[in-house]
Amino acid sequence: MKLIKQSFEILEQKDFSLIGIKKFIERCGRVCYKSEDRITDDSYEKFVDMLEKRDHARPLEFGTVHLKMPLETFNNLAGICTSKGIWNSCWIHYNIDRESKNKMVYITTNYRYYKELKASKLLYEYPDVKRYFTEEDNELYPKRYTVHFIISRGIMDEFRTHVSLSHLAESTRYCNYSKDKFDSQITFIQPSWITLNKEITLNNELCLLAGQYNRENPNLRYLASLVDANYTYVSLLNKGWTPQQARDVLPLSIKSELISCGFKDAWNNFFYRRCANDAHPMAREVAIPLQDKFNELGYISNNLVGTSS
């Protein structure tokens, strides 16, 4: 058993070619299966093709696509999409350069929506969207931000309620934590409100010797429950259960990796809720430093604090 603190990493897609888009999709999508070790120089093509053939469309939302077209063309596109009920304001943002010739529109969307627009029979009257695909990137394209969280399952479930963000989560259905790639043990997240002695954290067997401890100590009782969950999970796998069956004994403290992506307004709402004074303390533990990092990088310009509801 391992016990770690929550953390985050901001990921950045720098290549907006089809190759760059697919490589970023693979980088994010493999977190679900914890198969990042299978990434090679050319594995992205096979991985994305697998997603498309199986209709696993959610990971495709993590590839950022840039389009560039004249305002008149964009108005036609937006009008048709709206009339046909396929306009998604969470997935497409744009800026208009009204000083440029033809008033060019700089559009940012995701690869899933881009493919849907290309394939939609509802747009038969509209020119092929792929004509306006571009690899260029500049300040006129609205930005999408991607964050890789390492958090507890309970906090992951709270973060996934932000539906204007796209989410991908580590799958306890497919991950087998008894394998060598996980050091044959489960990793749990340490709650922000407890302090554990290093010796106890590292020596799990001590937690099973309940007679040596004051059973009324909530910290030790908590730690012992994690040791028991780890032992039970591995035992069930050894008895022939599959990971999707054995996971039923896992607590909300299990380490869970979550990748979330969206535009500035979606992240502003996230910070407004998860940095609130009445938000869950574990949510605030990771959301507040993430907001500070967004401010430092210039992604947002102020701190937003509301209520968690």
Secondary structure by P-SEA (a helix, b strand, c coil): cbbbbbcbbbbbbccccaaaaaaaaaaaaaccccccccccccaaaaaaaaaaaaccccccccbbbbbbbcaaaaaaaaaaaaaacccccccccccccccccccbbbbbbcaaaaaaaaaccccccccccccccccccccccbbbbbbbbbccaaaaaaaaccccbbbbbbccccccccccccccbbbbbbbccbbbbaaaaacccccccccccccccaaaaaaaaaaaaaaaaaaaaaacccccccccccccccbbbbbbbbcaaaaaaaaaccccccccccccccaaaaaaaaaaaccccbbbbbbcc
